[in-house]
Amino acid sequence: MPFDLAQARAALERAPAVLDGLIAGLPDDWLAARTREGEWSAHQVVCHLAYVEETDWQVRARMIREVGEAEPFPPVDHGDQAARYAGFRTDGVARRFAAQRQANLAALDGLAIGDADLGLRGLHPSLGTVTMRQLLATWVVHDHNHLAQAHGALAAHYVDEVGPWRRLLGILDQVEP
């Protein structure tokens, strides 16, 4: 499907509300559930989303616009960011994510990206040359990827409680027995 900036922006705008609807009011044991050892809990997913919202997307969009391929994007830590938000409850981190997303969407609007700008190029430190279109599409898909990851982690909370229905619930396929 061809990239459409207005549709992408609308998807980016909805993500914080989707996340809030998913995690709001849940007890800590739900938010700490994981599909398996080494995978992220819903809390860790929220921390990651907040971190990359603060450090990644707008930095890279501006760099594509201002320096192109002359300088690589600064690296982003894709590890667990829960320690970064120590002392915050999950819903507090989610509110932080939502506020930063609003600011980033305002900044995106300020870039006034047109069709010609979507082909502008930047330099990813490990992937090489990328375009503005690819960056913005990745931003949207990144949200969906981690929302699905959070869904899976939350579903894992009741993996032992569903009994024989487990084999009918594909979301639990990723959960260690």
C-alpha positions as a Markdown table, in Angstrom:
| # | Residue | x | y | z |
|---|---|---|---|---|
| 1 | Met | 0.0 | 0.0 | 0.0 |
| 2 | Pro | 1.5 | 3.4 | -0.9 |
| 3 | Phe | 2.5 | 5.7 | 1.9 |
| 4 | Asp | 0.0 | 8.4 | 2.8 |
| 5 | Leu | 1.3 | 11.0 | 5.2 |
| 6 | Ala | -2.1 | 12.1 | 6.5 |
| 7 | Gln | -3.0 | 8.4 | 7.3 |
| 8 | Ala | 0.3 | 7.9 | 8.9 |
| 9 | Arg | -0.1 | 11.0 | 11.1 |
| 10 | Ala | -3.6 | 9.8 | 12.1 |
| 11 | Ala | -2.2 | 6.4 | 13.1 |
| 12 | Leu | 0.5 | 8.1 | 15.1 |
| 13 | Glu | -2.0 | 10.3 | 16.8 |
| 14 | Arg | -4.1 | 7.3 | 17.9 |
| 15 | Ala | -1.4 | 5.2 | 19.3 |
| 16 | Pro | -1.2 | 6.8 | 22.8 |
| 17 | Ala | -4.9 | 6.4 | 23.3 |
| 18 | Val | -4.7 | 2.7 | 22.2 |
| 19 | Leu | -1.9 | 2.1 | 24.6 |
| 20 | Asp | -3.7 | 3.9 | 27.5 |
| 21 | Gly | -6.8 | 1.8 | 26.8 |
| 22 | Leu | -4.7 | -1.3 | 26.9 |
| 23 | Ile | -2.8 | -0.7 | 30.2 |
| 24 | Ala | -4.9 | 1.9 | 32.2 |
| 25 | Gly | -5.8 | 0.7 | 35.7 |
| 26 | Leu | -4.1 | -2.8 | 35.4 |
| 27 | Pro | -2.4 | -4.1 | 38.5 |
| 28 | Asp | 1.4 | -4.4 | 38.5 |
| 29 | Asp | 1.4 | -8.2 | 38.1 |
| 30 | Trp | -0.5 | -7.9 | 34.8 |
| 31 | Leu | 1.9 | -5.2 | 33.6 |
| 32 | Ala | 4.9 | -7.4 | 34.6 |
| 33 | Ala | 3.8 | -10.6 | 32.8 |
| 34 | Arg | 6.0 | -11.8 | 29.9 |
| 35 | Thr | 5.5 | -14.3 | 27.1 |
| 36 | Arg | 8.8 | -15.9 | 28.0 |
| 37 | Glu | 12.1 | -15.2 | 29.8 |
| 38 | Gly | 14.0 | -12.4 | 28.0 |
| 39 | Glu | 10.9 | -10.9 | 26.4 |
| 40 | Trp | 9.5 | -7.6 | 27.5 |
| 41 | Ser | 6.5 | -7.0 | 29.8 |
| 42 | Ala | 3.8 | -4.5 | 28.9 |
| 43 | His | 5.6 | -2.1 | 31.4 |
| 44 | Gln | 8.9 | -2.5 | 29.5 |
| 45 | Val | 7.1 | -1.9 | 26.2 |
| 46 | Val | 5.6 | 1.4 | 27.5 |
| 47 | Cys | 9.1 | 2.5 | 28.7 |
| 48 | His | 10.6 | 1.7 | 25.3 |
| 49 | Leu | 7.9 | 3.6 | 23.5 |
| 50 | Ala | 8.4 | 6.7 | 25.7 |
| 51 | Tyr | 12.2 | 6.5 | 25.3 |
| 52 | Val | 12.2 | 6.3 | 21.5 |
| 53 | Glu | 9.5 | 9.0 | 21.4 |
| 54 | Glu | 11.9 | 11.3 | 23.3 |
| 55 | Thr | 15.1 | 10.3 | 21.4 |
| 56 | Asp | 14.4 | 8.9 | 18.0 |
| 57 | Trp | 11.8 | 10.0 | 15.5 |
| 58 | Gln | 12.0 | 13.7 | 15.4 |
| 59 | Val | 15.7 | 13.8 | 15.7 |
| 60 | Arg | 16.0 | 11.6 | 12.6 |
| 61 | Ala | 13.3 | 13.5 | 10.6 |
| 62 | Arg | 15.1 | 16.8 | 11.3 |
| 63 | Met | 18.5 | 15.2 | 10.3 |
| 64 | Ile | 17.1 | 13.9 | 7.1 |
| 65 | Arg | 15.8 | 17.4 | 6.3 |
| 66 | Glu | 18.9 | 19.4 | 7.5 |
| 67 | Val | 21.9 | 17.2 | 6.9 |
| 68 | Gly | 20.8 | 14.4 | 4.6 |
| 69 | Glu | 23.4 | 11.6 | 4.3 |
| 70 | Ala | 26.3 | 13.8 | 5.4 |
| 71 | Glu | 26.1 | 12.5 | 9.0 |
| 72 | Pro | 24.6 | 9.3 | 10.4 |
| 73 | Phe | 21.8 | 9.4 | 12.9 |
| 74 | Pro | 22.9 | 9.1 | 16.5 |
| 75 | Pro | 22.4 | 5.6 | 17.7 |
| 76 | Val | 19.4 | 4.7 | 19.8 |
| 77 | Asp | 19.5 | 2.2 | 22.6 |
| 78 | His | 17.0 | -0.5 | 21.7 |
| 79 | Gly | 17.3 | -2.3 | 25.1 |
| 80 | Asp | 15.1 | -2.3 | 28.1 |
| 81 | Gln | 14.5 | 1.2 | 29.3 |
| 82 | Ala | 12.6 | 0.4 | 32.5 |
| 83 | Ala | 15.5 | 1.7 | 34.7 |
| 84 | Arg | 15.3 | 5.0 | 32.9 |
| 85 | Tyr | 11.7 | 5.4 | 34.2 |
| 86 | Ala | 12.3 | 4.0 | 37.7 |
| 87 | Gly | 9.9 | 5.4 | 40.1 |
| 88 | Phe | 7.2 | 5.9 | 37.5 |
| 89 | Arg | 4.1 | 3.7 | 37.4 |
| 90 | Thr | 3.3 | 2.3 | 33.9 |
| 91 | Asp | 0.4 | 4.7 | 33.4 |
| 92 | Gly | 2.7 | 7.7 | 34.3 |
| 93 | Val | 5.2 | 6.6 | 31.6 |
| 94 | Ala | 2.3 | 6.2 | 29.2 |
| 95 | Arg | 1.2 | 9.8 | 29.9 |
| 96 | Arg | 4.8 | 10.9 | 29.3 |
| 97 | Phe | 4.7 | 9.0 | 26.0 |
| 98 | Ala | 1.4 | 10.7 | 25.0 |
| 99 | Ala | 2.7 | 14.2 | 25.8 |
| 100 | Gln | 5.9 | 13.6 | 23.8 |
| 101 | Arg | 3.9 | 12.2 | 20.9 |
| 102 | Gln | 1.8 | 15.3 | 20.8 |
| 103 | Ala | 4.9 | 17.5 | 20.8 |
| 104 | Asn | 6.4 | 15.3 | 18.1 |
| 105 | Leu | 3.3 | 15.5 | 15.9 |
| 106 | Ala | 3.3 | 19.3 | 16.3 |
| 107 | Ala | 7.0 | 19.3 | 15.2 |
| 108 | Leu | 6.2 | 17.0 | 12.3 |
| 109 | Asp | 3.5 | 19.4 | 11.2 |
| 110 | Gly | 6.0 | 22.2 | 11.5 |
| 111 | Leu | 8.3 | 20.4 | 9.0 |
| 112 | Ala | 5.5 | 20.8 | 6.4 |
| 113 | Ile | 6.6 | 17.6 | 4.6 |
| 114 | Gly | 5.5 | 17.5 | 1.0 |
| 115 | Asp | 5.6 | 14.7 | -1.5 |
| 116 | Ala | 9.1 | 15.7 | -2.6 |
| 117 | Asp | 10.4 | 15.6 | 1.0 |
| 118 | Leu | 9.4 | 12.0 | 1.3 |
| 119 | Gly | 12.3 | 11.1 | -0.9 |
| 120 | Leu | 14.9 | 13.0 | 1.1 |
| 121 | Arg | 17.6 | 10.7 | 2.4 |
| 122 | Gly | 19.3 | 10.2 | 5.7 |
| 123 | Leu | 22.0 | 7.9 | 7.0 |
| 124 | His | 21.0 | 5.2 | 9.5 |
| 125 | Pro | 24.1 | 4.1 | 11.5 |
| 126 | Ser | 23.5 | 0.4 | 10.7 |
| 127 | Leu | 21.0 | 0.2 | 7.9 |
| 128 | Gly | 22.6 | 2.8 | 5.6 |
| 129 | Thr | 20.6 | 5.1 | 3.4 |
| 130 | Val | 16.9 | 5.6 | 4.4 |
| 131 | Thr | 14.3 | 8.0 | 3.1 |
| 132 | Met | 11.9 | 10.2 | 5.0 |
| 133 | Arg | 9.0 | 8.1 | 3.7 |
| 134 | Gln | 10.7 | 4.9 | 5.2 |
| 135 | Leu | 11.3 | 6.7 | 8.5 |
| 136 | Leu | 7.7 | 7.8 | 8.9 |
| 137 | Ala | 6.3 | 4.5 | 7.8 |
| 138 | Thr | 8.6 | 2.8 | 10.3 |
| 139 | Trp | 7.4 | 5.1 | 13.1 |
| 140 | Val | 3.8 | 3.9 | 12.5 |
| 141 | Val | 4.7 | 0.2 | 12.2 |
| 142 | His | 7.0 | 0.5 | 15.2 |
| 143 | Asp | 3.9 | 1.5 | 17.3 |
| 144 | His | 1.9 | -1.5 | 15.9 |
| 145 | Asn | 4.7 | -3.8 | 16.6 |
| 146 | His | 5.0 | -2.8 | 20.2 |
| 147 | Leu | 1.3 | -2.6 | 20.8 |
| 148 | Ala | 1.1 | -6.2 | 19.6 |
| 149 | Gln | 4.0 | -7.1 | 21.9 |
| 150 | Ala | 2.2 | -5.5 | 24.9 |
| 151 | His | -1.0 | -7.4 | 24.0 |
| 152 | Gly | 0.9 | -10.7 | 24.0 |
| 153 | Ala | 2.6 | -10.0 | 27.3 |
| 154 | Leu | -0.8 | -9.1 | 28.9 |
| 155 | Ala | -2.4 | -12.3 | 27.5 |
| 156 | Ala | 0.5 | -14.3 | 29.0 |
| 157 | His | -0.9 | -13.3 | 32.5 |
| 158 | Tyr | -3.7 | -15.9 | 32.1 |
| 159 | Val | -1.9 | -18.5 | 30.0 |
| 160 | Asp | -2.3 | -21.1 | 32.8 |
| 161 | Glu | -6.0 | -20.2 | 33.4 |
| 162 | Val | -7.4 | -20.7 | 30.0 |
| 163 | Gly | -7.1 | -24.5 | 30.1 |
| 164 | Pro | -7.8 | -26.4 | 26.9 |
| 165 | Trp | -8.8 | -23.2 | 25.1 |
| 166 | Arg | -5.1 | -22.4 | 24.9 |
| 167 | Arg | -4.7 | -24.2 | 21.6 |
| 168 | Leu | -7.4 | -22.0 | 20.1 |
| 169 | Leu | -5.8 | -18.7 | 21.2 |
| 170 | Gly | -3.0 | -17.9 | 18.8 |
| 171 | Ile | -1.8 | -15.0 | 20.9 |
| 172 | Leu | -0.6 | -17.6 | 23.4 |
| 173 | Asp | 1.5 | -19.5 | 20.8 |
| 174 | Gln | 4.4 | -17.2 | 21.8 |
| 175 | Val | 4.1 | -18.0 | 25.5 |
| 176 | Glu | 6.5 | -20.5 | 27.0 |
| 177 | Pro | 4.7 | -23.6 | 28.3 |
